[in-house]
Amino acid sequence: MHHFYSLSVDRDLFGQPILVIRRGRRGRPGRIGIAESGPRGAMRRRLAEIASWKILRGYRKLETAGPRVDETALPLFEPR
């Protein structure tokens, strides 16, 4: 398929952890959304929860997502 879905825990302007979701079609800019903010541990748990939900919905984890800026960044997901 031509869709992608990427999850990462980044920091906002004030240094607070935020959960960032990037999604769209390959070859297009896509959309970036901030799902929520809070303690870093909570953001990591939420990231794992969303990732497992995506896998259950038929997405597969791609190993070639590019450079990882943060250890909490996950590779891209795409439908099977």
KOLMI-298922 format. One record per residue: x, y, z of N, C-alpha, C, O in turn; residue in one letter. Coordinates in Angstrom, 1 decimal, decimal comma. Last residue first. Example, Ala and Ser with C-alpha at 12.3 -4.5 7.8 and 13.67 -1.06 7.14 Angstrom:
SITE/nx/ny/nz/cax/cay/caz/cx/cy/cz/ox/oy/oz/residuo
SITE/12,8/-2,2/7,1/13,7/-1,1/7,1/12,9/0,0/7,9/13,4/1,1/8,0/S
SITE/13,2/-5,7/7,8/12,3/-4,5/7,8/13,2/-3,3/7,8/14,2/-3,3/8,5/A
REM end
This chain:
SITE/nx/ny/nz/cax/cay/caz/cx/cy/cz/ox/oy/oz/residuo
SITE/-0,7/-4,0/5,3/-0,2/-5,2/4,7/-0,9/-5,4/3,4/-0,6/-6,4/2,7/R
SITE/0,0/-0,5/5,7/-0,9/-1,6/5,6/-0,3/-2,8/4,9/0,5/-2,6/4,1/P
SITE/2,9/0,5/7,5/2,1/0,6/6,4/1,1/-0,6/6,4/1,4/-1,6/7,0/E
SITE/5,0/2,5/9,6/4,0/1,4/9,5/3,3/1,6/8,2/3,1/2,7/7,7/F
SITE/8,4/3,4/10,3/7,1/3,6/9,7/6,3/2,3/9,7/6,8/1,2/9,7/L
SITE/9,8/2,9/13,6/9,8/2,9/12,1/8,4/3,2/11,6/7,4/3,1/12,3/P
SITE/9,6/5,1/16,4/9,3/3,8/15,8/9,5/3,9/14,3/9,2/5,0/13,7/L
SITE/11,5/6,6/18,9/10,9/6,7/17,6/10,7/5,3/17,0/11,7/4,5/17,0/A
SITE/12,9/6,4/21,2/11,4/6,1/21,3/10,8/6,3/19,9/9,6/6,1/19,8/T
SITE/15,4/7,3/20,8/15,2/5,8/21,0/13,8/5,5/21,0/13,4/4,3/20,9/E
SITE/15,5/9,7/18,2/15,3/9,4/19,6/15,0/7,9/19,7/14,5/7,2/18,8/D
SITE/16,2/9,6/15,5/16,7/10,7/16,4/16,6/10,4/17,8/17,4/10,8/18,6/V
SITE/17,1/7,3/13,2/16,3/7,5/14,5/16,9/8,6/15,3/18,1/8,5/15,7/R
SITE/17,0/7,5/9,7/17,7/7,7/11,0/16,7/7,9/12,1/15,7/8,6/12,0/P
SITE/14,6/5,1/8,2/15,6/6,2/8,2/16,2/6,4/9,5/16,1/5,5/10,4/G
SITE/13,1/2,9/8,2/12,4/4,2/8,3/13,3/5,4/8,3/12,9/6,5/8,2/A
SITE/13,1/0,0/7,6/13,9/1,0/6,9/13,2/2,4/7,0/12,8/2,9/5,9/T
SITE/11,4/-1,7/8,8/12,7/-1,6/9,4/13,5/-0,5/8,8/14,5/-0,1/9,3/E
SITE/8,0/-1,4/9,4/9,0/-1,3/8,4/10,3/-1,1/9,1/10,4/-0,2/10,0/L
SITE/5,3/-3,3/10,6/6,4/-2,5/11,0/7,5/-2,5/9,9/7,9/-3,6/9,5/K
SITE/2,0/-3,2/9,2/3,3/-3,9/9,5/4,4/-2,9/9,7/4,4/-1,8/9,2/R
SITE/-1,5/-3,2/10,0/-0,2/-2,6/9,6/1,0/-3,4/9,9/0,9/-4,3/10,8/Y
SITE/-3,7/-4,5/11,0/-3,2/-5,0/9,8/-2,0/-4,2/9,2/-1,5/-4,5/8,1/G
SITE/-4,5/-3,9/13,6/-5,4/-3,4/12,5/-4,8/-3,8/11,1/-5,4/-3,4/10,1/R
SITE/-2,4/-4,7/15,1/-3,6/-5,5/15,2/-4,6/-5,1/14,0/-5,3/-6,0/13,5/L
SITE/-0,7/-2,6/14,6/-0,3/-3,9/14,1/-1,5/-4,8/14,1/-1,7/-5,6/13,2/I
SITE/-2,1/-0,5/15,8/-1,9/-0,5/14,4/-1,5/-1,8/13,8/-2,0/-2,2/12,8/K
SITE/-1,8/-1,4/18,5/-3,1/-1,3/17,9/-3,0/-1,2/16,4/-3,8/-1,9/15,7/W
SITE/0,9/-1,2/18,9/0,3/-2,5/18,9/-1,1/-2,5/18,3/-1,5/-3,4/17,7/S
SITE/1,1/1,7/18,6/1,8/0,8/17,7/1,2/-0,6/17,7/1,0/-1,2/16,6/A
SITE/-0,4/2,5/20,8/-0,8/2,9/19,5/-0,2/1,9/18,5/-0,8/1,5/17,5/I
SITE/1,3/1,5/22,9/-0,2/1,1/22,8/-0,7/1,4/21,4/-1,4/0,5/20,8/E
SITE/3,7/2,8/22,5/3,6/1,3/22,4/2,2/0,8/22,2/1,9/-0,1/21,5/A
SITE/2,8/5,4/23,1/3,4/5,1/21,8/3,3/3,6/21,5/2,9/3,1/20,5/L
SITE/2,1/5,1/25,8/1,0/5,4/24,8/1,5/5,1/23,4/0,7/4,6/22,6/R
SITE/4,6/4,6/26,9/3,6/3,6/27,0/2,5/3,9/26,0/2,0/2,9/25,4/R
SITE/5,9/7,1/26,2/6,4/5,8/25,7/5,4/4,7/25,8/5,2/3,9/24,8/R
SITE/4,3/8,8/27,7/4,3/9,0/26,3/4,9/7,7/25,6/4,4/7,3/24,6/M
SITE/4,9/8,0/30,3/3,5/7,9/29,8/3,5/8,0/28,3/2,7/7,3/27,7/A
SITE/7,6/8,7/30,4/7,2/7,3/30,5/5,8/7,1/30,0/5,5/6,1/29,4/G
SITE/7,4/11,6/30,2/8,1/10,8/29,1/7,7/9,3/29,2/7,4/8,7/28,2/R
SITE/4,3/13,2/31,0/5,6/12,6/31,4/6,1/11,6/30,3/5,4/11,0/29,6/P
SITE/2,9/15,0/28,2/2,9/14,5/29,5/4,2/13,9/29,9/5,2/14,2/29,2/G
SITE/0,6/15,3/25,4/1,9/15,6/26,1/1,7/15,1/27,5/0,6/14,9/28,0/S
SITE/-0,7/14,0/22,3/-0,8/14,4/23,7/0,6/14,7/24,2/1,6/14,5/23,6/E
SITE/-0,4/14,1/19,4/-1,5/13,4/20,1/-1,7/13,9/21,5/-2,9/14,1/21,9/A
SITE/0,1/16,3/17,0/0,6/16,0/18,3/-0,6/15,4/19,1/-1,6/16,0/19,3/I
SITE/0,6/15,4/13,6/-0,3/15,8/14,7/0,4/15,5/16,0/1,1/14,5/16,1/G
SITE/1,1/15,9/10,2/1,7/15,7/11,5/0,8/16,2/12,6/0,3/17,3/12,5/I
SITE/0,6/14,4/7,0/0,1/15,2/8,1/0,9/14,9/9,4/1,3/13,7/9,6/R
SITE/2,1/14,5/3,7/1,4/13,9/4,9/1,0/14,9/5,9/1,1/16,1/5,7/G
SITE/3,6/15,1/1,4/4,0/15,6/2,7/3,4/14,9/3,9/4,0/14,8/4,9/P
SITE/4,1/12,1/-0,6/3,4/13,3/-0,2/3,8/13,8/1,1/4,4/13,0/1,9/R
SITE/5,4/9,7/-0,8/5,6/10,6/-1,8/4,9/11,9/-1,6/5,0/12,9/-2,5/G
SITE/2,8/7,8/0,8/4,2/7,9/0,4/4,3/8,9/-0,8/3,5/8,9/-1,7/R
SITE/0,3/9,5/2,7/0,7/8,7/1,5/2,1/8,9/1,2/2,7/10,0/1,3/R
SITE/0,2/9,6/6,2/-0,2/10,1/4,9/0,1/9,1/3,9/0,2/7,9/4,1/G
SITE/1,4/10,8/9,4/0,7/9,8/8,6/0,4/10,4/7,2/0,4/11,7/7,1/R
SITE/2,8/11,0/12,6/3,0/11,4/11,2/2,3/10,4/10,3/2,5/9,2/10,5/R
SITE/2,5/12,1/15,8/2,0/11,1/14,8/2,1/11,7/13,5/1,6/12,7/13,2/I
SITE/4,2/12,5/18,8/4,0/13,0/17,5/3,6/11,9/16,6/4,2/10,8/16,5/V
SITE/3,8/13,3/22,1/3,7/12,2/21,2/3,3/12,7/19,8/2,3/13,4/19,7/L
SITE/6,3/15,1/24,0/5,0/15,1/23,2/5,0/13,9/22,3/6,1/13,4/21,9/I
SITE/7,9/16,4/26,9/7,7/15,3/25,9/6,3/15,4/25,3/5,3/15,6/26,0/P
SITE/9,0/19,8/27,0/8,1/18,8/27,5/7,9/17,7/26,5/7,8/18,0/25,3/Q
SITE/10,4/22,0/26,2/11,2/20,8/26,6/10,3/19,7/27,2/10,8/18,7/27,7/G
SITE/9,1/24,0/25,0/9,4/24,2/26,4/10,1/23,0/27,0/10,3/22,9/28,2/F
SITE/8,6/23,2/22,4/9,4/24,3/22,6/9,9/24,5/24,1/10,9/25,1/24,3/L
SITE/8,6/19,5/22,9/8,0/20,8/22,4/9,0/21,9/22,7/10,1/21,7/23,2/D
SITE/10,2/16,5/21,8/10,0/17,6/22,8/9,4/18,8/22,2/9,7/19,2/21,0/R
SITE/8,8/13,3/21,0/9,7/14,4/20,8/9,5/15,4/21,9/8,8/15,1/22,9/D
SITE/8,3/10,1/20,1/8,2/11,0/21,3/9,3/12,0/21,1/10,5/11,7/21,1/V
SITE/6,5/8,9/17,2/7,7/9,3/17,9/7,4/10,1/19,2/6,4/10,8/19,2/S
SITE/5,3/7,0/14,5/5,1/7,5/15,8/6,5/7,9/16,4/7,5/7,2/16,2/L
SITE/3,8/7,0/11,3/5,0/7,0/12,1/4,7/7,6/13,4/3,9/8,5/13,5/S
SITE/2,5/5,5/8,5/2,1/5,9/9,8/3,4/5,8/10,7/4,0/4,8/10,8/Y
SITE/1,5/5,5/5,0/2,5/5,3/6,1/2,0/5,9/7,4/1,1/6,8/7,4/F
SITE/0,3/4,0/2,0/0,1/4,8/3,2/1,2/4,6/4,2/1,9/3,5/4,1/H
SITE/0,3/2,4/-0,2/1,0/3,6/-0,3/0,8/4,5/0,9/1,3/5,7/0,9/H
SITE/0,8/-1,2/0,0/0,0/0,0/0,0/0,9/1,2/0,0/2,1/1,2/0,1/M
REM end
